[in-house]
């Protein structure tokens, strides 16, 4: 009598349980057929790759050449840079005189402090209040909700420069001119952040909150304990966008700040350019110093910045 082993097929398994036959070339007959691109598709893919690489190289060159030129100009003597671009190429002499001049004189450290304080506080308040407004539009049901949301969407179409004069007059009435609050308060209502937060909250299943409601949690506890932890990627993305936008904002601080010690980096650098006239190396060095903190911030938090944008759906 023959003993039944694991390798011996049994009669209960039936004909369908047999392993698939192997063809002579070693490929299983049951395996899906390997897709072989046709000559036309292969040629089209190669053409697309060449075009994509060409576009990437052009973009890289268009970005790198001005950046390298700016760094070289900032490291050139003012007398040489005043002659022209040809002199910067031929008679270039490495010098850090412009950077030493800017860092040792003037109010540039006060401008850095003002930019950091206003950008940090604006980011905290803007992200918090935008998330709360978006949560109300996404979860609460009240009359006029759609109208309010349409008004928010319409706010995206209004350029901020149009509102400069009314904002200036309101700050003047409130006695907030020449204070940090004059820069912070007008930038807290960010329409784009409310829109992005609402779209993100709409994608969160309501089952999480309904389970919390059964346990007695209200809207505020659900927002704080459920929605906010799930929204870390979009919060990080909006925080980065708000911080960079506030740091680089020139128009609003230019109108509401006249005290040199309270000026932000863009406004202070504008006064440097106006006072130095044709000292191109100093002007270029001041521009690089203004952008340097953002570059350092990006290098330190590069991974989290990319993850934040990817997790929030703000790709590209």
C-alpha positions as CSV (number, residue, x, y, z in Angstrom):
1,X,0.0,0.0,0.0
2,X,1.4,3.4,-1.0
3,X,1.7,6.0,1.7
4,X,0.3,9.5,1.0
5,X,2.9,12.1,1.2
6,X,2.8,15.9,0.8
7,X,4.4,15.7,-2.6
8,X,1.8,13.1,-3.9
9,X,-1.3,14.7,-5.4
10,X,-4.5,13.4,-3.9
11,X,-7.7,12.5,-5.8
12,X,-9.7,15.1,-3.7
13,X,-7.7,18.0,-5.1
14,X,-9.1,17.5,-8.5
15,X,-7.5,18.4,-11.9
16,X,-7.6,22.2,-11.2
17,X,-5.3,21.9,-8.3
18,X,-2.4,20.6,-10.4
19,X,0.5,23.1,-10.7
20,X,0.5,25.0,-13.9
21,X,2.6,23.5,-16.7
22,X,5.8,25.1,-17.6
23,X,6.6,25.9,-21.2
24,X,9.8,24.8,-22.7
25,X,11.2,28.3,-22.3
26,X,10.7,28.0,-18.5
27,X,7.8,30.5,-18.3
28,X,4.7,29.3,-16.5
29,X,1.7,28.9,-18.7
30,X,-0.6,30.4,-16.0
31,X,1.6,33.5,-15.5
32,X,0.4,36.7,-17.1
33,X,1.9,37.4,-20.5
34,X,4.8,39.8,-20.3
35,X,4.0,43.1,-22.0
36,X,6.3,43.8,-24.8
37,X,6.0,47.4,-26.0
38,X,5.7,47.9,-29.6
39,X,8.3,49.8,-31.6
40,X,6.0,52.8,-31.8
41,X,5.4,52.9,-28.0
42,X,9.1,52.3,-27.3
43,X,10.1,55.2,-29.6
44,X,7.5,57.5,-28.0
45,X,8.7,56.7,-24.5
46,X,12.3,57.4,-25.6
47,X,11.2,60.7,-27.1
48,X,9.4,61.7,-24.0
49,X,12.4,60.9,-21.8
50,X,14.7,63.1,-24.0
51,X,12.2,66.0,-23.9
52,X,11.8,65.6,-20.1
53,X,15.5,65.6,-19.6
54,X,15.9,68.6,-21.9
55,X,13.3,70.6,-20.0
56,X,14.9,69.7,-16.7
57,X,18.3,70.8,-17.9
58,X,17.0,74.1,-19.2
59,X,15.2,74.8,-15.9
60,X,18.3,73.9,-13.9
61,X,20.5,76.2,-16.1
62,X,17.9,79.1,-15.9
63,X,17.9,78.7,-12.1
64,X,21.6,78.1,-11.5
65,X,23.2,80.8,-13.6
66,X,21.4,83.7,-11.9
67,X,22.0,82.2,-8.5
68,X,25.7,81.7,-9.1
69,X,26.0,85.1,-10.7
70,X,24.3,86.7,-7.6
71,X,26.8,84.9,-5.2
72,X,29.7,86.0,-7.4
73,X,28.6,89.6,-7.5
74,X,28.1,89.7,-3.7
75,X,31.8,88.5,-3.4
76,X,33.1,91.2,-5.7
77,X,34.5,94.6,-4.9
78,X,32.0,97.4,-5.3
79,X,34.3,99.2,-7.7
80,X,34.6,96.2,-10.0
81,X,30.9,95.4,-10.0
82,X,30.1,99.0,-10.8
83,X,32.0,98.7,-14.1
84,X,29.7,96.0,-15.5
85,X,29.2,92.3,-16.0
86,X,32.4,92.0,-18.1
87,X,34.5,93.3,-15.3
88,X,33.0,90.8,-12.8
89,X,34.0,87.9,-15.2
90,X,37.5,89.1,-16.0
91,X,38.7,91.2,-13.0
92,X,36.9,89.2,-10.3
93,X,38.6,89.4,-6.9
94,X,37.2,87.4,-4.0
95,X,36.2,89.6,-1.1
96,X,33.7,89.4,1.8
97,X,33.8,93.2,2.4
98,X,30.1,93.6,1.5
99,X,29.0,91.0,4.0
100,X,31.2,92.4,6.8
101,X,29.9,95.9,6.1
102,X,26.3,94.8,6.3
103,X,26.7,92.6,9.4
104,X,28.8,95.1,11.3
105,X,26.7,98.2,10.6
106,X,23.1,99.1,10.4
107,X,20.0,97.4,12.0
108,X,20.2,94.1,10.2
109,X,20.0,92.1,13.4
110,X,16.9,94.0,14.5
111,X,15.4,93.3,11.0
112,X,16.1,89.6,11.4
113,X,14.5,89.6,14.8
114,X,11.4,91.5,13.6
115,X,11.0,89.1,10.6
116,X,11.3,86.1,12.8
117,X,8.9,87.3,15.5
118,X,6.2,88.5,12.9
119,X,6.6,85.4,10.8
120,X,6.5,82.9,13.7
121,X,3.4,84.6,15.4
122,X,1.6,85.0,12.1
123,X,2.2,81.3,11.3
124,X,0.9,80.1,14.6
125,X,-2.2,82.2,14.6
126,X,-3.0,81.7,10.9
127,X,-2.7,77.9,11.0
128,X,-4.8,77.6,14.2
129,X,-7.6,80.0,13.2
130,X,-7.7,78.7,9.6
131,X,-8.0,75.1,10.9
132,X,-10.9,76.2,13.2
133,X,-12.7,78.0,10.4
134,X,-12.3,75.1,8.0
135,X,-13.5,72.7,10.7
136,X,-16.7,74.8,11.2
137,X,-17.3,74.9,7.4
138,X,-16.7,71.2,7.0
139,X,-18.5,69.7,10.0
140,X,-21.1,72.2,11.3
141,X,-24.5,72.5,9.5
142,X,-25.9,76.0,9.7
143,X,-27.8,78.4,7.4
144,X,-25.6,80.3,5.0
145,X,-22.7,77.9,5.3
146,X,-22.4,77.6,1.5
147,X,-22.6,81.4,1.1
148,X,-19.8,81.9,3.6
149,X,-17.6,79.3,1.8
150,X,-18.2,81.0,-1.6
151,X,-17.1,84.3,0.0
152,X,-13.9,82.6,1.2
153,X,-13.3,81.3,-2.4
154,X,-14.0,84.8,-3.8
155,X,-11.4,86.2,-1.4
156,X,-8.7,84.2,-3.3
157,X,-9.4,86.4,-6.4
158,X,-8.8,89.7,-4.6
159,X,-5.1,90.8,-4.7
160,X,-3.7,91.7,-1.3
161,X,-2.5,95.0,-2.7
162,X,-6.0,96.2,-3.2
163,X,-6.7,96.0,0.6
164,X,-3.5,97.9,1.7
165,X,-5.2,101.3,2.1
166,X,-8.2,100.1,4.1
167,X,-5.9,98.0,6.3
168,X,-3.6,101.0,6.9
169,X,-6.6,103.2,7.9
170,X,-7.9,100.5,10.3
171,X,-4.5,100.1,11.9
172,X,-4.2,103.8,12.2
173,X,-7.5,104.1,14.0
174,X,-6.5,101.3,16.3
175,X,-3.1,102.9,17.1
176,X,-1.2,99.8,15.9
177,X,1.1,101.5,13.3
178,X,4.8,100.9,13.9
179,X,4.1,97.8,16.0
180,X,4.6,94.1,15.2
181,X,0.8,93.6,15.4
182,X,0.4,95.8,12.4
183,X,2.3,93.2,10.4
184,X,0.8,90.1,12.1
185,X,-2.9,90.8,12.4
186,X,-3.7,91.5,8.6
187,X,-1.9,88.3,7.6
188,X,-3.7,85.9,9.9
189,X,-6.8,85.5,7.8
190,X,-5.4,83.4,5.0
191,X,-8.1,82.3,2.6
192,X,-6.0,79.7,0.9
193,X,-5.3,77.9,4.2
194,X,-9.0,77.8,5.0
195,X,-9.7,76.3,1.6
196,X,-6.9,73.7,1.9
197,X,-7.9,72.7,5.4
198,X,-11.6,72.3,4.5
199,X,-10.8,70.1,1.6
200,X,-8.6,67.9,3.9
201,X,-11.2,67.7,6.6
202,X,-13.9,66.7,4.1
203,X,-11.8,63.6,3.3
204,X,-11.6,62.5,7.0
205,X,-14.2,59.8,7.7
206,X,-16.9,61.0,10.1
207,X,-17.0,57.7,11.8
208,X,-14.1,58.7,14.0
209,X,-16.0,61.7,15.4
210,X,-19.2,59.7,15.8
211,X,-17.4,57.2,17.9
212,X,-16.1,60.0,20.1
213,X,-19.6,61.5,20.3
214,X,-20.9,58.3,21.8
215,X,-18.3,58.6,24.5
216,X,-19.5,62.2,25.2
217,X,-16.9,64.2,23.2
218,X,-18.1,67.6,21.8
219,X,-17.0,69.5,18.8
220,X,-14.1,71.1,20.5
221,X,-12.7,67.9,21.9
222,X,-13.2,66.1,18.6
223,X,-11.3,68.9,16.8
224,X,-8.5,68.9,19.4
225,X,-8.1,65.1,19.9
226,X,-9.1,63.6,16.5
227,X,-8.9,66.2,13.7
228,X,-5.8,68.0,14.6
229,X,-3.6,64.9,15.1
230,X,-4.8,63.6,11.7
231,X,-4.0,66.9,10.1
232,X,-0.3,67.1,10.9
233,X,0.8,66.9,7.2
234,X,-1.4,69.7,6.0
235,X,-0.6,71.8,9.1
236,X,3.1,71.5,8.3
237,X,2.5,72.4,4.7
238,X,0.4,75.5,5.6
239,X,2.9,76.5,8.3
240,X,5.7,76.5,5.8
241,X,3.8,78.4,3.2
242,X,2.6,81.0,5.7
243,X,6.1,81.5,7.3
244,X,7.8,82.0,3.9
245,X,5.1,84.3,2.7
246,X,5.2,86.4,5.8
247,X,9.0,86.5,5.8
248,X,9.1,87.7,2.2
249,X,6.2,90.1,2.4
250,X,7.3,93.6,1.4
251,X,4.2,95.7,0.7
252,X,2.4,95.5,4.1
253,X,5.5,96.1,6.3
254,X,6.6,98.9,4.0
255,X,3.3,100.7,4.6
256,X,2.8,100.1,8.3
257,X,6.4,100.3,9.6
258,X,8.5,103.4,9.5
259,X,10.7,102.8,12.6
260,X,14.1,101.5,11.4
261,X,14.4,99.2,14.4
262,X,11.1,97.5,13.8
263,X,11.5,97.0,10.0
264,X,11.5,93.5,8.7
265,X,14.2,92.1,6.4
266,X,12.6,93.0,3.0
267,X,11.8,96.6,4.1
268,X,15.2,97.1,5.7
269,X,17.0,95.8,2.6
270,X,14.9,98.1,0.5
271,X,16.3,101.0,2.5
272,X,19.9,99.7,2.1
273,X,19.5,99.6,-1.7
274,X,18.2,103.1,-1.7
275,X,21.0,104.4,0.5
276,X,23.8,102.6,-1.3
277,X,22.9,103.6,-4.8
278,X,25.1,101.9,-7.3
279,X,27.1,99.7,-4.8
280,X,25.9,96.6,-6.5
281,X,27.9,94.1,-4.4
282,X,26.4,95.5,-1.2
283,X,22.9,95.3,-2.6
284,X,23.4,91.8,-3.8
285,X,24.9,90.7,-0.5
286,X,22.0,92.2,1.4
287,X,19.6,90.2,-0.8
288,X,21.4,87.0,-0.1
289,X,21.5,87.7,3.6
290,X,17.7,88.2,3.5
291,X,17.1,84.8,1.8
292,X,19.8,82.9,3.8
293,X,17.6,82.0,6.9
294,X,14.9,80.4,4.6
295,X,17.6,78.4,2.8
296,X,19.0,77.2,6.2
297,X,15.5,76.4,7.3
298,X,14.9,74.3,4.2
299,X,18.2,72.4,4.5
300,X,17.4,71.6,8.2
301,X,13.8,70.5,7.7
302,X,14.1,69.4,4.1
303,X,12.7,65.9,4.8
304,X,9.7,67.1,6.9
305,X,8.9,69.8,4.4
306,X,8.7,67.3,1.5
307,X,6.7,64.9,3.6
308,X,4.3,67.7,4.7
309,X,3.6,68.7,1.1
310,X,3.3,65.1,0.0
311,X,1.0,64.2,2.8
312,X,-1.3,67.2,2.3
313,X,-1.8,66.5,-1.4
314,X,-0.1,69.8,-2.3
315,X,2.3,68.1,-4.7
316,X,3.8,70.1,-7.5
